[in-house]
Amino acid sequence: MLTTADFLLPAPHHGRPFAADATYQADGQAKPVIVFVHGFKGFKDWGHFPLLARFFAGQGFVFIKLNLSHNGVVVGGTGDLEDLDAFGRNNFSLELDDLGHLLDALHGHFPTPLPAAELDLARLYLVGHSRGGGLVLLKAAEDARVAAVATWAAIADVNPRWPASVMREWQTRGVLHVENSRTGQQLPLYYQAVEDYLKNRDRLDIARNLTRRRRQPLLLIHGDEDETVPLAAAQRLHALRPDATLHVLPGATHMFGGAHPWPQSALPTDAQRVAELTADFFRRQP
């Protein structure tokens, strides 16, 4: 029988608690742990993500997904993006620290409802989608506790390289808005994200960290019809890490067939394939 444990993590680095959940077979046996990180405008219960949790738990993993603290989701709220001010104050450094805080909690630094006997933390794996893919690459580079990494439709660069005119206006006004095409919301991005990037450029340089730091086994999965992050991003990552395994899925889009909400009881076909490839990759790790 599958068990899902919801828990809340305090955040001493910024004071905004954030939610996570773990799905697993409660059999008292230590199992490899997968931590899944959502992307930009995403959240842990988006679309088919709960079905992914059940799939991986059924394959013998503990599958943990989290809401990054400033993704716009409110603890006890609707479950969708509603705190737009928090969304605007997000940046990659905050997200890296959130992920590190979760890893600390799994290693006993903070209490969680997860029995230690269920967790094989020597086999701790990260999976990230889109922007979350870039995040897990950066976290793995700085955290030796990560044993292997998989990315799904990942970005290859934190810096979107907007035109100079956009950057000047952003700095002058202090905020840039992007539309959430799903909801029609105008989502603010405060200029602090740029300032954080400039201040922490070495930490946030995916190419530099992918080639110069720890080299955990790496799986790259990308669709050749990705409308949001071009396939060239995966090809660039693979060029930086030729030892990585690259799977290009013909016809697959950015969300691998998923949408929010996702009322079906089965994973989208492409997402199922992504999940199977990822589970097989992690099972082959020592």
C-alpha positions in Angstrom: 0.0 0.0 0.0 1.3 3.5 -0.9 1.6 6.1 1.8 1.7 9.8 1.3 3.1 12.0 4.1 2.6 15.8 3.9 5.0 18.0 5.8 5.9 21.7 6.3 9.4 22.9 6.4 10.4 26.1 8.3 12.8 28.3 6.5 15.3 30.1 8.7 17.0 31.6 5.7 14.0 33.7 4.8 11.1 32.9 7.2 8.6 31.7 4.7 7.6 28.0 5.3 7.0 25.7 2.4 5.3 22.4 1.8 6.5 19.1 0.7 5.1 15.6 0.4 6.6 12.1 0.1 4.9 9.1 -1.5 6.3 5.6 -0.8 5.6 2.0 0.1 5.7 1.8 3.9 7.4 -1.6 4.3 10.2 -0.7 6.6 12.8 -1.2 3.9 15.3 1.5 3.0 14.5 2.8 -0.5 16.3 5.2 -2.8 14.9 8.8 -2.5 13.9 11.0 -5.5 13.4 14.7 -4.8 11.4 16.4 -7.7 11.6 20.1 -8.3 9.0 21.9 -10.4 9.7 24.7 -12.9 8.8 28.3 -13.4 5.1 29.0 -12.7 4.9 25.4 -11.5 4.1 23.8 -8.2 4.2 20.3 -6.6 0.6 19.3 -7.3 0.5 20.7 -10.9 -1.3 18.5 -13.4 0.0 15.0 -13.5 2.7 15.4 -10.9 0.8 13.5 -8.2 0.5 10.6 -10.6 4.3 10.7 -11.1 4.7 10.4 -7.3 2.5 7.2 -7.4 4.4 5.8 -10.3 7.9 6.2 -8.7 6.6 4.9 -5.4 5.3 1.9 -7.1 8.7 1.4 -8.6 10.3 1.2 -5.2 11.4 4.8 -4.6 10.5 7.4 -2.0 9.3 10.3 -4.2 9.3 13.7 -2.6 8.0 16.9 -4.3 8.1 20.3 -2.8 6.7 23.8 -3.4 9.6 26.1 -3.6 9.0 28.8 -1.0 8.4 31.7 -3.3 6.6 30.0 -6.2 3.4 31.8 -5.4 1.6 29.0 -3.6 0.3 29.8 -0.1 0.4 27.2 2.7 -3.2 26.3 3.4 -4.3 28.2 0.3 -5.9 27.2 -3.0 -2.9 25.1 -4.1 -2.4 27.4 -7.2 -0.4 30.6 -7.7 -2.0 33.3 -5.5 0.8 35.2 -3.7 2.1 37.2 -6.6 4.3 39.4 -4.4 6.2 36.3 -3.2 6.4 35.1 -6.8 8.1 38.4 -7.7 10.6 38.1 -4.9 11.8 34.7 -5.9 15.3 34.1 -7.3 17.6 31.1 -7.9 19.6 31.6 -4.7 16.4 31.3 -2.7 15.4 28.2 -4.6 18.8 26.5 -4.1 18.7 27.2 -0.4 15.1 25.8 -0.2 16.3 22.6 -1.9 19.3 22.4 0.4 17.0 22.9 3.4 14.9 20.0 2.3 18.0 17.8 1.9 19.1 18.9 5.4 15.6 17.8 6.7 15.9 14.4 5.1 19.3 14.0 6.9 17.8 14.8 10.2 18.6 18.4 10.7 14.9 19.3 10.9 11.9 17.0 11.8 9.8 15.3 9.1 7.2 12.5 9.4 9.4 10.2 7.3 10.7 7.1 9.1 14.5 6.9 8.7 14.2 3.2 8.1 12.4 4.0 4.8 15.1 6.2 3.4 18.3 5.1 1.7 20.0 8.5 1.7 23.2 7.0 0.1 20.9 6.9 -3.0 19.5 10.4 -3.0 18.6 11.5 -6.5 17.3 14.9 -7.9 14.9 15.4 -10.8 14.0 18.8 -12.1 11.6 20.0 -14.8 12.4 23.1 -16.9 13.8 25.8 -14.6 13.8 23.1 -11.9 16.1 21.1 -14.1 18.7 24.0 -14.0 18.2 24.2 -10.3 19.0 20.5 -9.7 22.1 20.7 -11.8 23.3 23.6 -9.7 22.4 22.0 -6.4 24.2 18.7 -7.4 27.3 20.7 -8.2 27.5 22.1 -4.7 26.1 19.2 -2.6 27.9 15.9 -2.3 24.8 14.2 -0.8 23.3 14.1 -4.3 24.1 10.7 -5.9 22.6 11.2 -9.4 20.5 13.7 -11.4 17.8 13.6 -14.1 16.5 16.7 -15.9 13.3 16.9 -17.9 13.2 19.7 -20.5 15.8 21.6 -18.5 17.1 25.1 -19.1 20.8 25.3 -19.9 21.3 28.9 -18.6 19.8 30.9 -15.8 20.3 34.2 -17.7 17.5 34.6 -20.4 19.5 37.3 -22.1 16.7 39.7 -22.6 17.5 42.8 -24.8 19.3 45.7 -23.2 16.2 47.9 -23.6 14.1 45.4 -21.5 16.8 45.3 -18.8 17.0 49.1 -18.6 13.2 49.4 -18.3 13.2 46.6 -15.7 15.8 48.3 -13.6 14.1 51.7 -13.9 10.6 50.4 -13.0 11.8 47.8 -10.5 9.5 45.1 -11.9 8.8 43.2 -15.1 5.6 41.3 -15.7 5.2 38.0 -17.5 1.8 36.4 -18.3 0.7 33.1 -16.9 -1.0 31.8 -20.1 -2.9 29.2 -18.2 -4.6 31.7 -15.8 -4.2 35.1 -17.5 -2.4 36.4 -14.4 0.3 39.1 -14.8 3.1 37.8 -12.7 5.6 40.3 -11.3 9.4 39.7 -11.4 11.2 42.2 -9.2 14.6 43.5 -10.3 16.1 41.8 -7.2 16.3 38.6 -9.2 18.8 40.3 -11.5 20.8 41.7 -8.6 20.9 38.3 -7.0 22.1 36.8 -10.2 24.9 39.4 -10.6 25.9 38.9 -6.9 26.0 35.1 -7.2 27.0 34.6 -10.8 29.5 31.8 -10.1 27.0 29.8 -8.1 24.3 30.2 -10.7 26.5 29.5 -13.8 25.2 26.1 -15.0 27.9 25.6 -17.6 30.7 26.4 -15.2 29.3 24.2 -12.5 28.4 21.3 -14.8 32.0 21.0 -16.1 34.1 22.1 -13.1 32.5 20.6 -10.0 31.1 17.3 -8.9 30.1 15.0 -11.8 27.3 12.8 -10.6 25.7 10.5 -13.2 23.3 12.6 -15.3 20.3 11.9 -17.4 18.9 14.5 -19.8 15.4 14.1 -21.3 13.9 16.5 -23.8 11.2 16.6 -26.4 12.0 17.6 -29.9 8.8 19.7 -30.1 9.4 21.6 -26.9 7.8 25.0 -27.4 9.2 26.6 -24.3 12.8 25.4 -23.9 14.3 24.4 -27.3 15.9 21.1 -27.8 19.2 23.0 -28.2 19.3 23.5 -24.5 19.6 19.7 -23.9 22.2 19.5 -26.7 24.2 22.2 -25.0 24.1 20.4 -21.7 25.1 17.2 -23.4 28.0 18.9 -25.1 29.2 20.2 -21.7 28.8 16.7 -20.2 29.3 14.1 -23.0 29.2 11.3 -20.4 25.6 12.2 -19.6 22.8 10.0 -21.1 20.6 12.0 -23.5 17.1 10.9 -24.6 15.3 12.9 -27.2 11.6 12.1 -27.3 10.1 12.5 -30.8 7.0 14.7 -30.8 7.1 15.5 -27.1 6.4 19.0 -25.9 7.5 20.9 -22.9 5.1 19.3 -20.4 5.3 15.9 -22.0 1.6 15.8 -22.7 0.5 17.0 -19.3 -1.8 19.9 -18.5 -3.3 21.5 -15.4 -5.7 20.3 -14.2 -5.2 16.6 -15.2 -8.4 14.7 -14.4 -7.3 11.4 -16.0 -6.2 8.5 -13.8 -3.2 7.6 -16.1 0.0 9.5 -16.9 0.2 11.2 -20.3 1.9 8.9 -22.8 5.1 11.0 -23.1 5.2 11.6 -19.3 5.0 7.8 -18.8 7.9 7.3 -21.1 9.9 10.0 -19.2 9.1 8.4 -15.9 10.1 4.9 -17.1 13.4 6.1 -18.5 14.2 8.0 -15.3 13.3 5.0 -13.0 15.5 2.8 -15.1 18.4 5.2 -15.0 18.2 5.5 -11.2 17.9 1.8 -10.7 21.2 1.3 -12.6 23.1 3.5 -10.2 25.3 1.7 -7.7 
